[in-house]
Amino acid sequence: MKNIKFYFQLLAVLVAFSSCDDVIDLDLNDGPIQLVVDGQLDNSAAQPDTILLKWTGSYFVNKPLPAATGATVKVNSSDGATYVFAETAEKSGKYVNQTFVGEVGKTYTINISNVQGNGYESETFTAASLLKRVPPIDSLKTNYRPENTGIYDKGYYIQYFGPEPVGSGDYYRFKMYVNGKLRNQPSDLAFTSDQLVDGNYIDDLELSSEPCEEGDTVKIETLSLTDDTYQFYLELQSQMQSGGGPFSPPFANVRTNIVNSNASSNKKAVGYFRCVGLSSASIICKP
Protein backbone atom coordinates (compact mmCIF):
# COMPACT_ATOMS: atom_id res chain seq x y z
CA MET A 1 0.00 0.00 0.00
CA LYS A 2 2.82 2.41 0.80
CA ASN A 3 4.30 1.81 -2.65
CA ILE A 4 0.95 2.37 -4.32
CA LYS A 5 0.38 5.56 -2.34
CA PHE A 6 3.84 6.83 -3.24
CA TYR A 7 3.20 6.04 -6.91
CA PHE A 8 0.03 8.15 -7.01
CA GLN A 9 1.72 11.02 -5.17
CA LEU A 10 4.57 10.97 -7.68
CA LEU A 11 2.14 10.82 -10.58
CA ALA A 12 0.27 13.85 -9.23
CA VAL A 13 3.51 15.84 -9.04
CA LEU A 14 4.48 14.90 -12.61
CA VAL A 15 1.05 15.86 -13.92
CA ALA A 16 1.28 19.19 -12.12
CA PHE A 17 4.65 19.94 -13.69
CA SER A 18 3.56 18.78 -17.15
CA SER A 19 0.58 21.16 -17.07
CA CYS A 20 2.79 24.22 -16.69
CA ASP A 21 2.80 25.96 -20.09
CA ASP A 22 3.95 29.42 -19.07
CA VAL A 23 5.81 31.17 -21.89
CA ILE A 24 9.05 32.77 -20.79
CA ASP A 25 10.18 35.70 -22.92
CA LEU A 26 13.94 36.05 -22.82
CA ASP A 27 15.22 39.60 -22.98
CA LEU A 28 18.70 39.03 -24.38
CA ASN A 29 21.01 41.91 -25.16
CA ASP A 30 22.55 41.92 -28.62
CA GLY A 31 26.33 41.98 -28.63
CA PRO A 32 28.31 44.71 -30.37
CA ILE A 33 28.05 44.78 -34.16
CA GLN A 34 31.23 43.41 -35.71
CA LEU A 35 32.71 43.13 -39.18
CA VAL A 36 32.39 39.70 -40.82
CA VAL A 37 35.06 38.70 -43.36
CA ASP A 38 34.72 35.73 -45.72
CA GLY A 39 37.63 35.60 -48.15
CA GLN A 40 39.13 32.81 -50.20
CA LEU A 41 41.87 33.17 -52.81
CA ASP A 42 43.16 30.35 -54.99
CA ASN A 43 45.55 29.52 -57.82
CA SER A 44 42.84 29.09 -60.47
CA ALA A 45 42.00 31.54 -63.23
CA ALA A 46 38.59 29.94 -63.82
CA GLN A 47 36.67 32.63 -61.95
CA PRO A 48 37.45 35.91 -60.17
CA ASP A 49 38.46 35.73 -56.52
CA THR A 50 36.02 37.32 -54.09
CA ILE A 51 36.05 38.86 -50.62
CA LEU A 52 32.68 39.19 -48.85
CA LEU A 53 32.22 41.77 -46.08
CA LYS A 54 29.14 41.86 -43.85
CA TRP A 55 28.01 42.94 -40.39
CA THR A 56 26.96 40.62 -37.61
CA GLY A 57 23.25 40.59 -36.80
CA SER A 58 20.86 39.63 -34.03
CA TYR A 59 20.48 35.90 -33.37
CA PHE A 60 16.69 36.25 -33.41
CA VAL A 61 16.48 38.15 -36.73
CA ASN A 62 15.95 35.63 -39.51
CA LYS A 63 17.26 37.54 -42.52
CA PRO A 64 20.56 37.92 -44.41
CA LEU A 65 23.35 39.80 -42.70
CA PRO A 66 23.70 43.42 -43.87
CA ALA A 67 26.53 44.17 -46.30
CA ALA A 68 29.60 46.13 -45.20
CA THR A 69 30.12 48.70 -47.93
CA GLY A 70 32.59 51.33 -49.08
CA ALA A 71 35.69 49.49 -47.88
CA THR A 72 39.15 49.63 -49.36
CA VAL A 73 40.33 46.04 -49.84
CA LYS A 74 43.86 45.19 -50.94
CA VAL A 75 45.88 41.97 -51.01
CA ASN A 76 49.66 42.10 -50.83
CA SER A 77 51.78 39.20 -52.06
CA SER A 78 55.03 38.13 -50.42
CA ASP A 79 56.76 39.02 -53.71
CA GLY A 80 55.69 42.67 -53.35
CA ALA A 81 52.70 42.74 -55.72
CA THR A 82 49.47 44.47 -54.66
CA TYR A 83 45.98 43.56 -55.84
CA VAL A 84 42.96 45.82 -55.35
CA PHE A 85 39.56 44.21 -54.78
CA ALA A 86 36.79 46.58 -55.87
CA GLU A 87 33.22 46.49 -54.61
CA THR A 88 30.85 45.33 -57.32
CA ALA A 89 27.90 47.38 -58.49
CA GLU A 90 25.52 44.43 -58.59
CA LYS A 91 26.09 43.26 -55.01
CA SER A 92 27.00 45.45 -52.05
CA GLY A 93 29.71 44.03 -49.80
CA LYS A 94 31.19 41.86 -52.56
CA TYR A 95 34.76 42.81 -53.46
CA VAL A 96 36.34 41.28 -56.58
CA ASN A 97 39.65 41.26 -58.45
CA GLN A 98 39.41 40.04 -62.04
CA THR A 99 43.11 39.27 -62.59
CA PHE A 100 44.39 37.72 -59.35
CA VAL A 101 45.79 34.18 -59.68
CA GLY A 102 47.58 32.89 -56.59
CA GLU A 103 50.87 31.01 -56.68
CA VAL A 104 51.81 28.04 -54.53
CA GLY A 105 54.41 28.90 -51.92
CA LYS A 106 53.51 32.58 -51.63
CA THR A 107 51.92 34.27 -48.63
CA TYR A 108 49.10 36.75 -49.20
CA THR A 109 48.09 39.44 -46.73
CA ILE A 110 44.72 41.15 -46.89
CA ASN A 111 44.19 44.74 -45.71
CA ILE A 112 40.67 46.02 -45.12
CA SER A 113 40.12 49.69 -44.26
CA ASN A 114 37.57 52.51 -44.52
CA VAL A 115 34.58 50.24 -43.91
CA GLN A 116 31.57 52.54 -43.74
CA GLY A 117 29.32 52.34 -40.69
CA ASN A 118 29.24 51.23 -37.06
CA GLY A 119 32.31 53.31 -36.20
CA TYR A 120 34.68 51.23 -38.35
CA GLU A 121 35.68 54.00 -40.77
CA SER A 122 39.13 54.56 -39.21
CA GLU A 123 39.90 50.89 -38.51
CA THR A 124 42.24 48.64 -40.52
CA PHE A 125 42.07 44.85 -40.41
CA THR A 126 44.65 42.38 -41.68
CA ALA A 127 45.14 38.63 -42.09
CA ALA A 128 47.73 36.48 -43.83
CA SER A 129 47.60 33.03 -45.41
CA LEU A 130 50.08 30.77 -47.20
CA LEU A 131 48.97 29.15 -50.45
CA LYS A 132 50.09 25.53 -50.07
CA ARG A 133 50.64 22.78 -52.62
CA VAL A 134 47.70 20.72 -53.80
CA PRO A 135 47.86 17.27 -55.42
CA PRO A 136 46.21 16.61 -58.79
CA ILE A 137 43.14 14.42 -59.09
CA ASP A 138 44.09 11.50 -61.32
CA SER A 139 40.54 10.37 -61.99
CA LEU A 140 37.01 9.97 -60.71
CA LYS A 141 34.85 6.87 -60.99
CA THR A 142 31.26 6.04 -60.12
CA ASN A 143 30.15 3.20 -57.90
CA TYR A 144 26.50 2.31 -58.52
CA ARG A 145 24.51 0.76 -55.69
CA PRO A 146 21.33 -0.77 -57.16
CA GLU A 147 19.20 -0.77 -54.02
CA ASN A 148 18.76 0.81 -50.61
CA THR A 149 20.66 -1.09 -47.94
CA GLY A 150 19.73 0.81 -44.80
CA ILE A 151 23.21 2.31 -44.81
CA TYR A 152 23.42 3.50 -48.42
CA ASP A 153 20.65 4.75 -50.67
CA LYS A 154 20.27 3.60 -54.25
CA GLY A 155 22.32 5.64 -56.71
CA TYR A 156 25.76 6.65 -57.94
CA TYR A 157 28.61 7.36 -55.52
CA ILE A 158 31.75 9.22 -56.58
CA GLN A 159 35.16 7.66 -55.97
CA TYR A 160 38.38 9.70 -55.89
CA PHE A 161 41.78 8.55 -57.16
CA GLY A 162 45.01 10.51 -56.81
CA PRO A 163 48.42 10.84 -55.15
CA GLU A 164 49.17 12.40 -51.78
CA PRO A 165 52.57 14.17 -51.72
CA VAL A 166 55.39 12.91 -49.54
CA GLY A 167 55.92 15.04 -46.44
CA SER A 168 53.52 15.37 -43.52
CA GLY A 169 51.61 18.50 -42.64
CA ASP A 170 49.24 18.72 -45.60
CA TYR A 171 45.53 19.36 -45.10
CA TYR A 172 42.70 19.23 -47.60
CA ARG A 173 39.06 20.09 -48.07
CA PHE A 174 36.89 18.36 -50.69
CA LYS A 175 33.93 20.09 -52.37
CA MET A 176 31.32 18.43 -54.58
CA TYR A 177 29.26 20.21 -57.24
CA VAL A 178 26.30 18.37 -58.78
CA ASN A 179 25.05 19.91 -62.04
CA GLY A 180 26.90 23.10 -61.15
CA LYS A 181 25.46 23.43 -57.63
CA LEU A 182 27.66 23.08 -54.56
CA ARG A 183 26.52 20.53 -52.01
CA ASN A 184 26.67 22.78 -49.01
CA GLN A 185 24.84 21.10 -46.14
CA PRO A 186 26.67 20.59 -42.81
CA SER A 187 27.13 16.90 -43.66
CA ASP A 188 28.93 17.90 -46.88
CA LEU A 189 31.81 19.60 -45.05
CA ALA A 190 34.61 17.13 -45.88
CA PHE A 191 38.20 17.81 -44.86
CA THR A 192 41.16 15.80 -43.63
CA SER A 193 44.85 15.77 -42.80
CA ASP A 194 47.50 13.54 -44.38
CA GLN A 195 48.44 12.04 -41.03
CA LEU A 196 47.37 8.50 -41.99
CA VAL A 197 48.04 8.65 -45.74
CA ASP A 198 51.23 10.70 -46.11
CA GLY A 199 52.91 9.92 -49.42
CA ASN A 200 50.44 7.19 -50.39
CA TYR A 201 48.18 6.82 -53.39
CA ILE A 202 44.51 7.42 -52.57
CA ASP A 203 42.00 5.20 -54.34
CA ASP A 204 38.30 4.35 -53.98
CA LEU A 205 37.77 7.31 -51.63
CA GLU A 206 34.03 8.08 -51.52
CA LEU A 207 33.47 11.75 -50.78
CA SER A 208 29.74 11.83 -50.01
CA SER A 209 27.18 9.66 -48.26
CA GLU A 210 24.45 11.04 -50.54
CA PRO A 211 24.08 9.42 -53.99
CA CYS A 212 23.86 11.10 -57.37
CA GLU A 213 21.47 10.20 -60.17
CA GLU A 214 22.09 8.92 -63.68
CA GLY A 215 22.96 11.82 -65.97
CA ASP A 216 24.29 14.07 -63.19
CA THR A 217 27.51 15.95 -63.92
CA VAL A 218 29.69 15.94 -60.82
CA LYS A 219 32.76 18.09 -60.21
CA ILE A 220 35.12 17.43 -57.31
CA GLU A 221 37.50 20.09 -56.03
CA THR A 222 40.49 19.43 -53.77
CA LEU A 223 41.56 22.48 -51.75
CA SER A 224 44.85 22.63 -49.86
CA LEU A 225 44.60 24.14 -46.38
CA THR A 226 47.02 25.58 -43.86
CA ASP A 227 47.11 24.07 -40.39
CA ASP A 228 45.20 27.04 -38.96
CA THR A 229 42.52 26.79 -41.66
CA TYR A 230 42.18 23.08 -40.87
CA GLN A 231 41.67 23.95 -37.18
CA PHE A 232 39.07 26.55 -38.24
CA TYR A 233 37.08 23.84 -40.03
CA LEU A 234 37.39 21.49 -37.05
CA GLU A 235 35.87 24.16 -34.79
CA LEU A 236 33.19 24.98 -37.35
CA GLN A 237 32.24 21.31 -37.66
CA SER A 238 32.09 20.95 -33.88
CA GLN A 239 29.69 23.89 -33.65
CA MET A 240 27.46 22.52 -36.42
CA GLN A 241 27.31 19.06 -34.85
CA SER A 242 26.53 20.31 -31.35
CA GLY A 243 23.08 19.10 -30.42
CA GLY A 244 22.39 21.92 -27.99
CA GLY A 245 21.54 19.47 -25.22
CA PRO A 246 22.43 19.77 -21.53
CA PHE A 247 25.78 18.07 -22.08
CA SER A 248 26.70 19.89 -25.29
CA PRO A 249 29.42 22.55 -25.17
CA PRO A 250 28.15 26.15 -25.31
CA PHE A 251 28.01 27.81 -28.70
CA ALA A 252 30.82 30.26 -29.37
CA ASN A 253 32.46 32.02 -32.29
CA VAL A 254 35.01 29.84 -34.04
CA ARG A 255 38.54 31.15 -34.42
CA THR A 256 39.30 34.08 -36.70
CA ASN A 257 42.57 35.22 -38.24
CA ILE A 258 41.26 38.75 -38.88
CA VAL A 259 43.01 41.19 -36.53
CA ASN A 260 42.71 44.92 -35.99
CA SER A 261 45.98 46.74 -36.71
CA ASN A 262 45.21 48.91 -33.68
CA ALA A 263 45.53 46.42 -30.82
CA SER A 264 43.95 48.85 -28.34
CA SER A 265 40.77 49.33 -30.40
CA ASN A 266 37.54 47.69 -29.26
CA LYS A 267 36.41 47.22 -32.86
CA LYS A 268 36.75 43.55 -33.74
CA ALA A 269 36.11 41.29 -36.70
CA VAL A 270 35.03 37.68 -37.14
CA GLY A 271 35.29 35.35 -40.10
CA TYR A 272 38.27 33.95 -41.94
CA PHE A 273 40.69 34.74 -44.77
CA ARG A 274 42.30 31.75 -46.46
CA CYS A 275 44.39 30.90 -49.50
CA VAL A 276 43.97 27.48 -51.08
CA GLY A 277 45.59 25.47 -53.82
CA LEU A 278 42.88 24.11 -56.09
CA SER A 279 42.64 21.05 -58.34
CA SER A 280 39.48 19.62 -59.88
CA ALA A 281 38.01 16.87 -62.04
CA SER A 282 34.55 16.07 -63.40
CA ILE A 283 32.54 12.99 -64.30
CA ILE A 284 29.07 12.16 -65.66
CA CYS A 285 27.11 9.51 -63.79
CA LYS A 286 26.18 6.75 -66.23
CA PRO A 287 26.19 2.94 -66.43
N, C-alpha and C positions, 0 to 999 in steps of 0.2 A: 504493500500500500504506500509506503514512504516513497518508493521509486516511482510509482504511478503519479503520486501527488507532485513530486519534483518535476516529472516530465511535463505535466500540464502547466506548472508555474513557468517552466522554461519556455514552453510554447507560447504562453501569453506574452512574455517579454519579447520574443522574436517577432510576434505579430505586431506588437506595439511599435517596435523599431521599424518594421517593414512598411508601416502605414505613414511614416513621416516623409512627406514629399515637399518640404519647404525648399524653395529655390533660393540659393545663396548667390547674390550678385557680387562678384569680385571687383573691387576697385583697384586695378593695378596701374601703377605709374609707368608710362612709356619711358624707356631709356633715352639718352641723348641721340639725336640723329647723327649718323656717321656715313662717311663715304664708303661705297661698295665698289671694289675693283674686280673685274673678271677679264683677265688678259691671257691669251695664249698665242705664242709665235712659233712658227715651225720652219722647216727647210724646204717646203714645197712651194712651187709657183702656181699651183692649180687654182688658188683663190686668194684674194687679199686677206692679210692678217688684220685682226680686229681687237680693239680694246673696248670693253663695255664699262661705263661708269653710271652708277645709280646711287640713290640714298636709301638707307634703311627705313623701314616702316613699322607701324604698329602690328603686333602679333595678331590682333583681332580684326584687322582690316584686310578683307579678302579681295585684293586687287593688285595689279602689277606695281612693283616699286617705281617711284618717280625717277626720271632720268636726271643725271648730274650733267649740266650743260656748260658750255662756254670755256671749257678747260683747255689748257695748253698741254699737249701730250707728246713727249719725245722719247725715243729709244736710242741709247748710245751703245755702240758695239765696242768690244775690247780692242778692236783695231783702230778706233778713233772715229769711225763713221757715225753720223747722226741721222735718224729717220724721224720725220714729223708725221704724226697721226692726226688727221683732220676730222672734225666732226662732220658727219654726213647730213645732207639736207633732208633726206627722207626719213631719218630716224634720230631723234635727239638722244644724246648720251652714247652714241655709237661712233667710235673714232677709228679711222681706217687709213692704212698706207698701201697704195697700189703696187709698189715696187719692191717692198721688203722681201728678201728670201734669206732665211737664217743659214748659218754655216756651222757644221759640227765642230765642236772644240772651242767655240767662241762664247764669251759671256756677254749677255745683254742686260742693260740697266734701264729701267723705265723711270721717267720723271714726269710727275703730274702736278700741275700748278694752276693757279687762277680759276679754280672751280667756283662757279657762281652760286651763291646761296649758302645759308646756314652758317655764315661766319667763316667759310673756308677760303675766301678769296685770296688771302695772303699766305696760305699754307702750301707747302711743297712736300709731295710724297714720293718715295723711291722704293724700288725693289730690284733685285738682280737674280738672274738665272742662267745656268750653263746649259748649252744645247749639246746633249750627249749623243753618242753613236746609237744607231738603230739598225738591227739586222734586217735583211731583206726577207720577204715572204716567198719561199720557193714555189708553193702551190697551195691551192685549196681543193678539197674534195667534198662530196656530199655523201652522207650515210643515211639511207632511207630506212625508216622503221615503219613497217606496214600496218601496225596496229597499236592501240593504246595498251600499255603494260601496267599501269598504275604508278610507274616511275617516270616513264617517257610517254609523251603523246605521239600519235601518228604523224609522220611528216619527215621533212628533210632536215638533217643536222649538218652543220658546217664543220669540217675538220681542217686544221691548220698544220702545215708542214714548213719547216725552215730551221736554219742554224741559230745557235745561241753563241755569241762570241766568247772566246776564252778570256778569263779575267773576271773575278767576282766584283760585285758592286753595281750591277746593271739592274734597272727596274723598268717595267713596261706596263702600259695600259692598252687594252684591246677594245676597239669600238666596232660595232656592227651596224651597217646601213642596209635596210631591206627596201628595194625599189626606191632608193634615194632618201629614205627617211631613217634617221638615227633611232635605234632602239635605246630609249633613254629612261627606262624605269629603274628604280633602285636596284632591282635584281640584275640589271644589265651592267652595273659598274664592275668591270673585270680588270684586275690589275695583279701584278705579281713581282717577286724578286727572282734573281737567278740563283738563289742560294742552293737549290736542290738540282739545278740543271746546268750549272756553269760549264760552258764549252761543249755541251752535248747537242745532238740534233733532235729537234722537237718534231714528233709526228703523231698523227691521230688526235691532236688536241682539239676537243670540242669546246667552243667558246660561248655557247648559249644553251640553256635548258629548255628554251622555247623553239619549236620547230618552224621551218619555213614551208611554203607551199610550192607545188610544181609551177614552174614559170617565173618564180621570184628571181630577181637579180640581187645578189648579195655582195656587198663590198666590206672587206675587213681592213681596218687600219691598226698598225702597231705603232705606239707612241713611246719613245724613250722618256724616262723620268729621272729627275735627280732624287737623291735620298730624301730631301725635305719634301718634295712633291709627293713622293710615295707615302711619307708619314701623314701628309695632308689628306690623302685619299683614305688611309686607314682610319683617321679620326672622323672623316665624313661618313664612311661606311658604318662606323660604330654608332654615330648619331642616328643614321637612317634606320638601323636595325634595332634601336632601343625601343622596347615595347611600352615604355611609360608606366610600367607597373611599380609596385612598392619597392621592389628590389633592383629596379633599373637605375643606372647612374643618372644624375640630373642633366638636362640639356644645357649645352654651353656652346659658344662660338668655337669652331675649329680654328686651328692655327692660321695665322696670316703672315706673309712676308712683306706686307706693305707697311713702311715705317714713315713717320713724320720726320723731316729733316731737322725740325726744331724739337728737340727732345723734351723741352719744358712745356710745350703746348699741350692743351687738353683736347685738341682736335685729333681724332683717331680715324683709322680706316680698317675695314675688314675686307675679306676676299683674298684672291691669290693671283700672282703673276708667274707664269711658267713658260719655259721654252722646251720644245719637244722635237726630237727627230721623228720623222714620219715615213713609214713605208706602207704600201697598200697592195691589195690584189682583189679581183672580183671573180664571181662564178655565177652561172645560171643553174638553178635547181631543175634537173630533168633526169629521167630514167637513164 
